[in-house]
Amino acid sequence: MTPAFAASGSLFAWSCWKLPMVILRPGGFVTAEHTMAAVVQHRASIGVGLTFMVVILRVARRAGVSR
């Protein structure tokens, strides 16, 4: 359960800070990908990370795993 929760948080957190970097480009930041591809990738990762977290929490509650 812990690795799955860490993976969910990693997907969400990494993309949450990268997405503004891609859009705002502070200090001349340039992505390795095309800008639109990076925006789509990070938005999808945020959504998948949140969905993954919801599923993990539901499974944990059904299994009776305590916090």
Secondary structure as the mmCIF struct_conf table of DSSP 4:
data_model
#
loop_
_struct_conf.conf_type_id
_struct_conf.id
_struct_conf.beg_label_comp_id
_struct_conf.beg_label_asym_id
_struct_conf.beg_label_seq_id
_struct_conf.end_label_comp_id
_struct_conf.end_label_asym_id
_struct_conf.end_label_seq_id
HELX_RH_AL_P HELX_RH_AL_P1 THR A 2 LEU A 24
HELX_RH_3T_P HELX_RH_3T_P1 PRO A 26 GLY A 28
BEND BEND1 ALA A 32 GLU A 33
HELX_RH_AL_P HELX_RH_AL_P2 THR A 35 ALA A 63
TURN_TY1_P TURN_TY1_P1 GLY A 64 GLY A 64
#
